[in-house]
């Protein structure tokens, strides 16, 4: 189970992206800016042993959340929901 509390938060994500794993689930959390939506938190996951750069984009699933502590909790819950079929 992914538990980000105490490990990282929005201040860290303002400066760099965060990568992690849970079993065969790999994920990246990072800040995105767009003119339409403003500042958002992007969560991307894929399954397997390869790192992000070695995994084709078509094998990854992404979703965006508000760039807030609540959005970070939502992203964590979403990622934890992806581990069921590993």
Secondary structure, DSSP 8 states (H G I E B T S, - for coil): ----TTT--HHHHHHS-EEEEETTEEEEEEEEEETTTEEEEEEEEEESSS-GGGS-GGG-EEEEEESSHHHHHHHHHHHHTT-TT-
